[in-house]
Amino acid sequence: MNLEEALIRYVRERPGLHRLFDGWICQYERLGHLGGSVRIEQPSESEREALGTFLGQDLRHVKQIRIRYAQFEKAVENSRFAGCDLLRALTLYNGSRPLVWKTAQRVAASRERREKIDQFLCEKGNEQLKRWHEESQGNDPLLAKTIERQIKKDPEGMRVLARAMEELPLPEGTGESLSLFAGRLSKDPHFFDHGIYARLLLKGICFLMHRQEEGDLLENNHTLFGAGLLKEELANSCQICHINACTGQMTHPGWDGFWQRYEAWNVSLYNLREITSLTTAIDTVIIVENPSIFRALSQWGKTHGAATIGFVCTAGQLNVCGYVLLDLIEHAGCRMFYAGDFDPEGLCIAQRLKQRYPKLVLWHYQRTEYERCRSQKTIRDSRLSMLAQVTHEELVPIKERLLIEKKSGYQEQLLEDYCKDLCAWIKQ
């Protein structure tokens, strides 16, 4: 039996020394070498006796024993085990399992994780995901860490995301329902509905299309549409009248039919997916939020032959369909006029439109018009709080008046003024 084996046999026969030797193993794992000190809290009587004998000290009344490695090493050298290899002895005490520095373990584990992530990103079909991850490491380290964490947690789910990024954006005019797209890639139509993969898909699309980061629900849906994905497309619609469109180099026959008859109809994202541009037949578009005003103005346009004027009704807050349509209108170079109710919702719509389309004209939307069409209907404080987001210089005077009066103003009172303008435009 060599010295190391003899020392460990001695220790195993004396339970009072076990915590001391366990402590040196912990210290080695923490420091990477033998050193530091071991603290024995609330030692038992047998521990005080065994440790006192081993160290050559009287520890009978000590409530906390702290032993420095130099003390431990000296005690061994002054015993019959002098000259033994303490690291080898502790390895034997550890069941012959090599003592491992925890930091080295962490480094090795980190290296292994890194290798697995790199291997995943280099798989065939993950090229866009790899490119996105590499760019995120410099621009958005937190996003890069999220991608890595998800690769480790759910590699199959990330393969679905990688396949999505390889296919997006879909070719223009071949839009696909988000649920069908998700079902085709993952066999789960709700895979991209919410949660981590919905967020990563939006962020990935923004990367692929060089767009700014996603924002609220409306902007997120617009981002999806830009990549060719349609979300709730049939419910996402708005009313239009006397607006014609092209698909490729040809006038769209469906749109042209409503155009020829000067009839209003509901256009959806499904209808817009094949539209490449609007025709140049009109130069002015009136945008209103009120369906009754829309019907009255579009009927007036039909009756009086307003050949170069089109009409859009948002029916309240704009949805993705409305913004896609207005983007087409702006791209066609049409003059855009907005007329809304004088209430918090109307001002918020106007604020959004002015921010997105700076050249848009607020049509008969001044404080003087508000005074003319102010009703007796009181606006609740909860609705008035919405006005905090209204900051555009053209809207602030109306906002301030609304906060004082707390009364809504309805655009039905301005219908005659609208028609006078239309009449003047026709004669020009």
C-alpha positions as CSV (number, residue, x, y, z in Angstrom):
1,M,0.0,0.0,0.0
2,N,1.5,3.3,-1.0
3,L,1.3,6.6,1.1
4,E,-1.7,8.0,-0.7
5,E,-3.7,4.8,-0.2
6,A,-2.6,4.7,3.4
7,L,-3.7,8.3,4.0
8,I,-7.1,7.7,2.4
9,R,-7.7,4.5,4.4
10,Y,-6.8,6.5,7.6
11,V,-9.4,9.2,6.6
12,R,-12.2,6.8,5.7
13,E,-11.8,5.1,9.1
14,R,-12.3,8.6,10.8
15,P,-15.7,10.2,9.8
16,G,-14.5,13.4,11.7
17,L,-12.1,14.1,8.8
18,H,-14.6,13.6,6.0
19,R,-15.8,17.2,5.8
20,L,-12.2,18.4,5.7
21,F,-11.3,16.3,2.7
22,D,-14.7,17.0,0.9
23,G,-13.8,20.7,1.4
24,W,-10.4,20.4,-0.3
25,I,-12.1,18.7,-3.3
26,C,-14.6,21.7,-3.5
27,Q,-11.7,24.1,-3.3
28,Y,-9.8,22.4,-6.1
29,E,-13.0,22.5,-8.3
30,R,-13.4,26.2,-7.5
31,L,-9.7,27.3,-7.8
32,G,-8.2,24.8,-10.3
33,H,-5.4,24.0,-7.8
34,L,-5.0,23.0,-4.2
35,G,-5.1,26.1,-2.0
36,G,-7.4,28.4,-0.1
37,S,-9.0,27.3,3.1
38,V,-11.8,25.0,4.4
39,R,-14.3,26.1,7.0
40,I,-16.1,23.6,9.2
41,E,-19.3,25.1,10.5
42,Q,-20.7,23.8,13.8
43,P,-18.3,20.9,14.1
44,S,-19.5,17.8,16.0
45,E,-17.6,16.4,19.0
46,S,-16.1,13.6,16.9
47,E,-15.0,16.2,14.2
48,R,-13.3,18.5,16.8
49,E,-11.4,15.4,18.2
50,A,-10.4,14.0,14.8
51,L,-9.3,17.4,13.4
52,G,-7.5,18.3,16.6
53,T,-5.5,15.1,16.5
54,F,-4.7,15.5,12.8
55,L,-3.6,19.1,13.1
56,G,-2.0,18.8,16.6
57,Q,-4.3,21.4,18.1
58,D,-6.8,21.7,20.9
59,L,-10.2,22.2,19.2
60,R,-12.5,21.0,22.0
61,H,-14.3,24.4,22.5
62,V,-14.1,25.8,19.0
63,K,-17.5,26.5,17.3
64,Q,-16.1,27.2,13.9
65,I,-12.9,25.6,12.5
66,R,-11.0,27.3,9.6
67,I,-8.1,25.4,8.2
68,R,-5.7,27.0,5.6
69,Y,-4.2,24.7,3.0
70,A,-0.7,25.5,4.4
71,Q,-1.8,24.2,7.8
72,F,-3.2,21.0,6.2
73,E,-0.1,20.4,4.1
74,K,2.2,20.9,7.2
75,A,0.0,18.5,9.2
76,V,0.4,15.8,6.6
77,E,4.2,16.4,6.4
78,N,4.5,16.1,10.1
79,S,2.6,12.7,10.1
80,R,3.6,9.2,8.9
81,F,2.1,10.2,5.5
82,A,4.9,12.7,4.8
83,G,5.8,12.8,1.1
84,C,2.5,11.7,-0.2
85,D,1.0,13.3,-3.3
86,L,-2.0,15.2,-1.9
87,L,-3.7,15.7,-5.3
88,R,-3.5,12.0,-6.0
89,A,-4.7,11.2,-2.5
90,L,-7.8,13.5,-2.9
91,T,-8.4,11.8,-6.3
92,L,-8.5,8.4,-4.6
93,Y,-10.8,9.8,-1.9
94,N,-13.0,11.0,-4.8
95,G,-13.5,7.4,-5.9
96,S,-10.5,7.7,-8.3
97,R,-12.5,10.2,-10.4
98,P,-10.1,13.0,-11.6
99,L,-10.7,16.3,-9.9
100,V,-12.0,18.8,-12.4
101,W,-11.8,22.6,-12.3
102,K,-15.3,23.9,-12.6
103,T,-14.2,26.8,-14.8
104,A,-12.6,24.3,-17.1
105,Q,-15.8,22.3,-17.1
106,R,-17.8,25.4,-18.0
107,V,-15.3,26.3,-20.7
108,A,-15.5,22.8,-22.2
109,A,-19.3,22.8,-22.0
110,S,-19.4,26.3,-23.6
111,R,-17.1,25.1,-26.4
112,E,-19.4,22.0,-26.9
113,R,-22.5,24.2,-27.1
114,R,-20.7,26.6,-29.5
115,E,-19.7,23.7,-31.8
116,K,-23.3,22.3,-31.8
117,I,-24.7,25.8,-32.7
118,D,-22.2,26.3,-35.4
119,Q,-22.9,22.8,-36.7
120,F,-26.6,23.6,-36.8
121,L,-26.2,26.9,-38.6
122,C,-24.0,25.2,-41.2
123,E,-26.7,22.6,-42.1
124,K,-28.0,22.8,-45.6
125,G,-31.1,25.0,-45.8
126,N,-30.1,27.2,-42.9
127,E,-28.1,29.8,-44.9
128,Q,-30.4,32.8,-44.2
129,L,-30.6,32.0,-40.5
130,K,-26.8,31.7,-40.3
131,R,-26.4,35.1,-42.1
132,W,-29.0,36.7,-39.8
133,H,-27.3,35.2,-36.7
134,E,-23.8,36.5,-37.8
135,E,-25.2,40.0,-38.4
136,S,-27.0,40.0,-35.1
137,Q,-23.8,39.2,-33.2
138,G,-22.6,42.7,-34.1
139,N,-25.9,44.6,-34.2
140,D,-28.0,42.9,-31.6
141,P,-26.1,40.5,-29.3
142,L,-29.2,39.8,-27.3
143,L,-31.0,38.6,-30.4
144,A,-28.1,36.4,-31.3
145,K,-28.2,34.9,-27.8
146,T,-31.9,34.3,-28.2
147,I,-31.3,32.4,-31.5
148,E,-28.6,30.3,-29.9
149,R,-30.7,29.5,-26.9
150,Q,-33.6,28.4,-29.1
151,I,-31.3,26.3,-31.2
152,K,-30.2,24.5,-28.1
153,K,-33.7,24.2,-26.6
154,D,-35.7,23.3,-29.8
155,P,-33.6,22.5,-32.8
156,E,-36.5,21.1,-34.8
157,G,-38.5,24.3,-34.2
158,M,-35.6,26.4,-35.4
159,R,-35.3,24.3,-38.5
160,V,-38.9,25.3,-39.3
161,L,-38.0,28.9,-38.8
162,A,-34.9,28.4,-41.0
163,R,-37.0,26.9,-43.8
164,A,-39.4,29.9,-43.5
165,M,-36.6,32.3,-43.9
166,E,-35.3,30.5,-47.0
167,E,-38.8,30.8,-48.7
168,L,-39.5,34.5,-47.7
169,P,-40.3,36.9,-49.0
170,L,-42.8,35.1,-51.3
171,P,-42.8,36.2,-54.9
172,E,-45.1,39.2,-55.6
173,G,-48.7,38.1,-56.4
174,T,-48.3,34.6,-54.8
175,G,-49.3,35.5,-51.2
176,E,-50.1,32.6,-48.9
177,S,-52.2,32.4,-45.7
178,L,-50.0,32.5,-42.6
179,S,-51.7,29.4,-41.3
180,L,-51.3,27.4,-44.5
181,F,-47.6,28.5,-44.7
182,A,-47.0,27.4,-41.1
183,G,-48.9,24.1,-41.7
184,R,-46.9,23.4,-44.8
185,L,-43.5,23.8,-43.0
186,S,-44.3,22.4,-39.6
187,K,-47.7,20.5,-39.9
188,D,-48.9,23.0,-37.3
189,P,-51.0,25.8,-38.8
190,H,-50.6,27.8,-35.5
191,F,-46.8,27.5,-35.4
192,F,-46.3,31.2,-36.1
193,D,-49.4,32.6,-34.4
194,H,-47.8,33.6,-31.2
195,G,-44.9,33.0,-28.9
196,I,-41.1,32.9,-29.6
197,Y,-41.5,31.7,-33.2
198,A,-44.0,34.5,-34.1
199,R,-41.5,37.1,-32.8
200,L,-38.5,35.5,-34.5
201,L,-40.4,35.2,-37.8
202,L,-41.2,39.0,-37.7
203,K,-37.7,39.9,-36.8
204,G,-36.3,37.6,-39.5
205,I,-38.6,39.2,-42.1
206,C,-37.4,42.6,-41.1
207,F,-33.8,41.4,-41.6
208,L,-34.5,39.8,-45.0
209,M,-36.4,42.9,-46.3
210,H,-34.1,45.5,-44.7
211,R,-37.1,47.0,-42.8
212,Q,-37.1,48.7,-39.4
213,E,-38.0,46.6,-36.4
214,E,-41.6,45.5,-36.0
215,G,-43.9,47.6,-33.8
216,D,-47.6,47.3,-33.0
217,L,-50.1,44.6,-34.3
218,L,-51.0,46.7,-37.4
219,E,-47.3,47.2,-38.3
220,N,-46.6,43.5,-37.7
221,N,-49.4,42.4,-40.0
222,H,-48.1,44.9,-42.6
223,T,-44.7,43.3,-42.3
224,L,-46.1,39.8,-42.8
225,F,-48.0,41.1,-45.9
226,G,-44.8,42.6,-47.3
227,A,-43.2,39.1,-47.1
228,G,-46.2,37.6,-48.9
229,L,-48.1,36.2,-45.8
230,L,-51.7,37.0,-45.4
231,K,-53.2,37.1,-41.9
232,E,-56.9,37.1,-41.5
233,E,-57.1,38.5,-45.0
234,L,-60.8,38.2,-45.6
235,A,-61.6,40.2,-42.5
236,N,-58.9,42.7,-43.3
237,S,-60.6,45.0,-45.8
238,C,-61.8,48.5,-46.6
239,Q,-64.3,50.1,-49.0
240,I,-63.3,51.8,-52.2
241,C,-65.0,53.4,-55.1
242,H,-63.7,54.5,-58.5
243,I,-60.2,53.2,-58.1
244,N,-58.8,50.9,-60.8
245,A,-55.7,48.7,-60.7
246,C,-53.3,46.7,-62.8
247,T,-51.8,43.3,-62.5
248,G,-48.6,43.3,-64.4
249,Q,-49.2,45.3,-67.6
250,M,-52.9,44.6,-67.7
251,T,-55.9,46.2,-66.1
252,H,-57.4,43.8,-63.5
253,P,-60.8,42.7,-64.9
254,G,-62.5,42.6,-61.5
255,W,-61.4,46.0,-60.5
256,D,-62.2,47.4,-63.9
257,G,-65.8,46.1,-63.7
258,F,-66.4,48.1,-60.5
259,W,-64.5,51.1,-62.1
260,Q,-66.7,51.1,-65.2
261,R,-69.9,51.0,-63.1
262,Y,-68.6,53.6,-60.6
263,E,-69.7,51.2,-57.8
264,A,-68.3,50.8,-54.3
265,W,-67.0,47.5,-53.1
266,N,-65.0,45.9,-50.3
267,V,-61.4,45.2,-51.2
268,S,-59.4,42.8,-49.1
269,L,-55.7,41.8,-48.7
270,Y,-56.6,38.8,-50.9
271,N,-57.7,41.2,-53.7
272,L,-54.5,43.3,-53.2
273,R,-52.0,40.5,-53.4
274,E,-51.9,40.5,-57.2
275,I,-52.0,44.2,-57.7
276,T,-48.8,45.8,-58.9
277,S,-50.0,49.4,-59.4
278,L,-53.0,51.6,-59.8
279,T,-54.0,53.0,-63.1
280,T,-53.4,56.7,-63.9
281,A,-57.1,57.4,-64.5
282,I,-57.5,59.3,-61.3
283,D,-55.4,62.0,-59.6
284,T,-57.2,62.6,-56.4
285,V,-58.4,60.3,-53.6
286,I,-60.7,61.2,-50.7
287,I,-60.2,59.2,-47.5
288,V,-62.9,59.1,-44.9
289,E,-63.6,57.0,-41.9
290,N,-67.4,57.3,-41.8
291,P,-69.3,54.8,-44.1
292,S,-72.3,57.2,-44.5
293,I,-70.0,60.0,-45.7
294,F,-68.3,57.6,-48.0
295,R,-71.6,56.5,-49.6
296,A,-72.8,60.1,-50.0
297,L,-69.5,61.3,-51.6
298,S,-69.0,58.3,-53.9
299,Q,-72.7,58.6,-55.0
300,W,-72.1,62.3,-55.6
301,G,-69.1,61.5,-57.7
302,K,-71.0,59.0,-59.8
303,T,-73.9,61.3,-60.3
304,H,-71.8,64.3,-61.3
305,G,-69.2,62.4,-63.3
306,A,-66.2,63.0,-61.1
307,A,-63.9,61.1,-63.5
308,T,-60.6,61.8,-61.8
309,I,-61.6,61.3,-58.1
310,G,-61.6,58.1,-56.1
311,F,-62.9,57.3,-52.7
312,V,-61.7,55.2,-49.7
313,C,-63.5,54.4,-46.5
314,T,-61.5,53.0,-43.5
315,A,-64.5,52.4,-41.3
316,G,-62.6,53.5,-38.3
317,Q,-58.9,52.7,-37.5
318,L,-56.9,51.7,-40.6
319,N,-56.0,48.0,-40.9
320,V,-53.2,46.5,-43.0
321,C,-55.4,46.4,-46.1
322,G,-56.0,50.1,-45.8
323,Y,-52.3,51.0,-45.5
324,V,-51.4,48.7,-48.4
325,L,-54.0,50.4,-50.6
326,L,-52.9,53.9,-49.5
327,D,-49.3,53.0,-50.2
328,L,-50.4,52.1,-53.8
329,I,-52.3,55.4,-54.0
330,E,-49.3,57.4,-52.8
331,H,-47.0,55.5,-55.3
332,A,-49.4,56.4,-58.1
333,G,-48.8,60.1,-57.3
334,C,-52.4,60.9,-56.4
335,R,-53.3,63.8,-54.1
336,M,-54.6,62.4,-50.9
337,F,-57.3,64.1,-48.7
338,Y,-58.4,62.9,-45.3
339,A,-61.7,63.9,-43.6
340,G,-62.6,62.5,-40.2
341,D,-64.8,63.0,-37.2
342,F,-63.6,65.4,-34.6
343,D,-63.1,63.0,-31.7
344,P,-60.1,61.2,-30.2
345,E,-60.3,58.3,-32.6
346,G,-60.5,60.6,-35.7
347,L,-57.5,62.7,-34.6
348,C,-55.5,59.5,-33.9
349,I,-56.2,58.3,-37.5
350,A,-55.2,61.7,-38.8
351,Q,-52.0,61.6,-36.8
352,R,-51.0,58.2,-38.2
353,L,-51.8,59.2,-41.7
354,K,-49.8,62.4,-41.6
355,Q,-46.9,60.6,-40.1
356,R,-46.9,57.9,-42.9
357,Y,-48.0,60.2,-45.7
358,P,-46.6,63.7,-45.1
359,K,-48.2,65.2,-48.3
360,L,-51.7,64.1,-47.3
361,V,-54.1,67.0,-46.8
362,L,-56.3,67.3,-43.8
363,W,-59.5,68.2,-45.6
364,H,-61.9,70.6,-43.8
365,Y,-60.2,69.4,-40.6
366,Q,-59.5,72.6,-38.8
367,R,-60.6,74.0,-35.4
368,T,-63.1,76.3,-37.1
369,E,-64.8,73.3,-38.7
370,Y,-64.9,71.6,-35.3
371,E,-66.8,74.6,-33.9
372,R,-69.3,74.3,-36.7
373,C,-70.1,70.6,-36.2
374,R,-69.6,70.2,-32.5
375,S,-72.4,68.0,-31.0
376,Q,-73.7,67.8,-27.4
377,K,-72.3,64.3,-27.0
378,T,-69.8,64.3,-24.2
379,I,-66.5,62.4,-24.6
380,R,-65.5,60.1,-21.7
381,D,-62.2,60.8,-20.0
382,S,-60.9,57.4,-20.9
383,R,-61.3,58.3,-24.6
384,L,-59.9,61.8,-24.1
385,S,-56.7,60.2,-22.8
386,M,-56.0,58.9,-26.3
387,L,-55.3,62.5,-27.3
388,A,-51.9,62.3,-25.5
389,Q,-50.5,60.7,-28.6
390,V,-51.7,63.5,-30.9
391,T,-48.7,65.8,-31.5
392,H,-48.9,67.0,-35.1
393,E,-48.9,70.7,-35.4
394,E,-52.0,70.8,-37.6
395,L,-54.0,68.7,-35.1
396,V,-52.9,70.3,-31.8
397,P,-55.4,73.2,-32.0
398,I,-58.3,70.7,-32.5
399,K,-56.9,68.5,-29.7
400,E,-56.7,71.5,-27.3
401,R,-60.3,72.5,-28.1
402,L,-61.5,68.9,-27.6
403,L,-59.9,68.8,-24.2
404,I,-61.7,72.0,-23.2
405,E,-65.1,71.2,-24.7
406,K,-65.1,67.4,-24.3
407,K,-67.7,67.2,-27.1
408,S,-67.5,65.2,-30.4
409,G,-67.8,66.8,-33.8
410,Y,-69.3,64.8,-36.6
411,Q,-68.4,65.3,-40.3
412,E,-72.0,64.9,-41.5
413,Q,-72.4,68.6,-40.9
414,L,-69.6,69.3,-43.4
415,L,-71.0,67.2,-46.3
416,E,-72.1,70.3,-48.2
417,D,-68.6,71.8,-47.9
418,Y,-67.1,68.5,-49.2
419,C,-69.4,68.5,-52.2
420,K,-68.6,72.2,-53.0
421,D,-64.9,71.3,-53.2
422,L,-65.6,68.3,-55.4
423,C,-67.6,70.5,-57.8
424,A,-64.8,73.0,-58.0
425,W,-62.3,70.3,-58.8
426,I,-64.4,68.9,-61.6
427,K,-64.6,72.3,-63.2
428,Q,-60.9,72.9,-63.1
